[in-house]
């Protein structure tokens, strides 16, 4: 059936590669066309054909307060009235930096950038500059943006589209990227035993959220901290997703682990393009112009993103994260029970304001297990739920999100839709 979304998608493919500006949005993995969105409010989005959906994508994470929160909207509108960009410092970037530093004891200084990719790329450069080493250890299935060194065995859209290797990335670039299975501390120990003096940093999603949702096993994160200390390598937490979502102080507050550097994005921009990296002052003072490690950006600290992020974080300080986690866990548990009653293999992981269904009977603790889940059932699940007004991420390697705007009625309606599925 011809729809406005279909018409726009066909037009987009003439001018935009794949018709989208970020690959997973194309919905190829679920045999669907993308929905083009006209507006969003609270916990719902409305497409260009006038159909409304309960939104569990939330712009892939930033909208923890829900869409178009009035205080955030007001802050952005007022900032736009003062000018969209200065190419010079503004007060809100100082205030937002202070909020981030106050929220995370491991962060003594922070540098604003424009995306999560830019944040992780810059944090790695800093780690290499500080240590004088070249190698970085990452985990199979973890996604740290699309900078060349991180595309080896990446999750998220790279896994969704089954792109082999890293085309366009010189072999020499990823030669310094070491790989280990997520949650496999013994594999990390083996790599350190062989190459410890060359490892500048370990970068990890403290909760893997780009291969679905895979929490760390007990002792895993502390083990990484201990190994980095023993070998004088830096531990980088990629909290682009978990920062201010898993808890106000992020995963590091939740698990009581102190990284050397942390990367941020999504929530700290209140829905506008943003990124940041921060950590101990002894390292951050190496960044130019105070130090000798160069990094710059025309729109870094731009007044619109700073205003949106500042308004968002100030509101979040008063929010009840524990209550949202309890409601999300109850919803995820009921969803799992409903799907189990249909005879499909299912495990629904949940942590904080995140959840993810894996269509499998086995425990899911790493990317290998994720890839064995049934993607055909997932595609059927996605399409039927979308037809019933529930908007989920169109890929089994992405995490579902909830927000403070989601109501019990939203959760009940979602569960009612799940009861009618034919899987």
HELIX and SHEET records of a PDB file:
HELIX    1   1 UNK A    4  UNK A   15  1                                  12    
HELIX    2   2 UNK A   17  UNK A   19  5                                   3    
HELIX    3   3 UNK A   23  UNK A   26  5                                   4    
HELIX    4   4 UNK A   28  UNK A   30  5                                   3    
HELIX    5   5 UNK A   58  UNK A   61  5                                   4    
HELIX    6   6 UNK A   70  UNK A   81  1                                  12    
HELIX    7   7 UNK A   91  UNK A  103  1                                  13    
HELIX    8   8 UNK A  116  UNK A  131  1                                  16    
HELIX    9   9 UNK A  148  UNK A  150  5                                   3    
HELIX   10  10 UNK A  156  UNK A  160  1                                   5    
HELIX   11  11 UNK A  171  UNK A  174  1                                   4    
HELIX   12  12 UNK A  185  UNK A  195  1                                  11    
HELIX   13  13 UNK A  196  UNK A  198  5                                   3    
HELIX   14  14 UNK A  220  UNK A  231  1                                  12    
HELIX   15  15 UNK A  250  UNK A  255  1                                   6    
HELIX   16  16 UNK A  266  UNK A  269  5                                   4    
HELIX   17  17 UNK A  281  UNK A  284  1                                   4    
HELIX   18  18 UNK A  303  UNK A  316  1                                  14    
HELIX   19  19 UNK A  321  UNK A  341  1                                  21    
HELIX   20  20 UNK A  367  UNK A  371  1                                   5    
HELIX   21  21 UNK A  375  UNK A  387  1                                  13    
HELIX   22  22 UNK A  408  UNK A  419  1                                  12    
SHEET    1   A 4 UNK A  37  UNK A  41  0                                        
SHEET    2   A 4 UNK A  44  UNK A  47 -1                                        
SHEET    3   A 4 UNK A  52  UNK A  55 -1                                        
SHEET    4   A 4 UNK A 390  UNK A 391  1                                        
SHEET    1   B 7 UNK A 109  UNK A 113  0                                        
SHEET    2   B 7 UNK A 275  UNK A 279 -1                                        
SHEET    3   B 7 UNK A 261  UNK A 265 -1                                        
SHEET    4   B 7 UNK A 234  UNK A 238  1                                        
SHEET    5   B 7 UNK A 199  UNK A 204  1                                        
SHEET    6   B 7 UNK A 135  UNK A 140  1                                        
SHEET    7   B 7 UNK A 177  UNK A 181  1                                        
SHEET    1   C 3 UNK A 347  UNK A 351  0                                        
SHEET    2   C 3 UNK A 354  UNK A 358 -1                                        
SHEET    3   C 3 UNK A 400  UNK A 401 -1                                        
END                                                                             
